[in-house]
Amino acid sequence: MNNVAESLRLQGKYEEAEAMHLQTLKLKERVLGKDHPDTLASMNNLAVALEKRGKCAEVEAMHRQTLQLRETVLGKDHPSTLTSMNNLAVALRLQG
C-alpha cells in the first residue's frame, strides 16, 4: 500500500496519495501498534504527502509527533530519527 501511495505522490496525485497513506497508517496502527517502526514510517510518509497539499500545520504536528516517537522507540541517533529531524526542519523552513 505504501508503494502505491508513493507512486501516486510522485505522479502528483496528492489527494489520492494522502488518502492511501492515511489508510496505510491506520492499518499499521491497528495491526502493529502506534510505536512500531513501520507505523512510524507510515506516519512520516503521510506527513510528506500532506506537505504536498499545503497542509502546513498538520505537517508540522505530524513531523513533531513522529520525531518524538522515533526518539523514544529507536533512539536519538537512529537514521530514521535523524530523517524525522530533517523533515521537521524542512517543514518549518517551508512555513517561513
C-alpha positions in Angstrom: 0.0 0.0 0.0 2.8 2.4 0.8 4.4 1.8 -2.6 1.1 2.6 -4.3 0.7 5.8 -2.2 4.3 6.9 -3.0 3.7 6.2 -6.7 0.6 8.4 -6.6 2.5 11.2 -4.8 5.3 11.1 -7.4 2.6 11.3 -10.1 1.3 14.5 -8.5 -1.9 12.8 -7.4 -1.5 14.3 -3.9 -5.1 13.9 -2.7 -5.1 10.2 -3.6 -1.7 9.7 -2.1 -2.8 11.3 1.2 -5.8 9.0 1.4 -3.8 5.9 0.7 -1.1 6.9 3.2 -3.8 7.6 5.8 -5.4 4.2 5.2 -1.9 2.5 5.5 -1.2 4.4 8.7 -4.5 3.3 10.3 -4.0 -0.3 9.3 -0.4 -0.4 10.7 -1.6 1.3 13.9 -4.2 -1.4 14.3 -2.1 -4.4 13.4 1.4 -3.4 14.6 0.7 -0.7 17.2 1.4 3.0 17.3 5.0 2.7 18.3 6.1 0.1 15.7 8.9 1.4 13.4 6.8 0.5 10.3 3.9 2.5 11.7 6.2 5.5 12.3 7.5 5.2 8.8 3.9 5.4 7.5 3.3 8.5 9.8 6.3 10.1 8.2 5.1 9.3 4.7 1.7 10.8 5.4 3.3 14.0 6.6 5.3 14.2 3.4 2.1 13.7 1.4 0.3 16.4 3.5 3.1 18.8 2.7 2.5 18.4 -1.0 -1.1 19.5 -0.3 0.0 22.6 1.6 -1.3 21.5 5.0 1.5 23.1 6.9 0.0 23.0 10.5 -0.8 19.3 10.1 2.6 18.6 8.6 4.5 20.2 11.4 2.4 18.5 14.1 2.9 15.1 12.4 6.6 15.5 11.9 6.9 16.6 15.6 5.0 13.5 16.7 6.9 11.2 14.5 10.2 12.6 15.7 9.2 12.3 19.4 8.1 8.7 18.9 11.2 7.7 16.9 13.5 9.2 19.5 11.7 7.1 22.2 11.4 3.9 20.2 14.6 4.0 18.1 16.9 6.4 19.9 18.2 9.8 19.0 21.0 8.6 16.8 19.0 6.2 14.6 18.9 7.1 10.9 15.1 7.2 10.9 15.1 9.6 13.8 17.6 11.8 12.0 15.4 11.7 8.9 12.5 12.9 11.1 14.6 15.8 12.4 15.4 16.8 8.8 11.8 16.5 7.7 10.7 18.7 10.6 13.4 21.3 9.7 12.2 21.3 6.1 8.6 21.7 7.1 9.5 24.7 9.4 11.6 26.3 6.7 8.7 26.0 4.2 6.5 27.8 6.6 8.9 30.7 6.7 
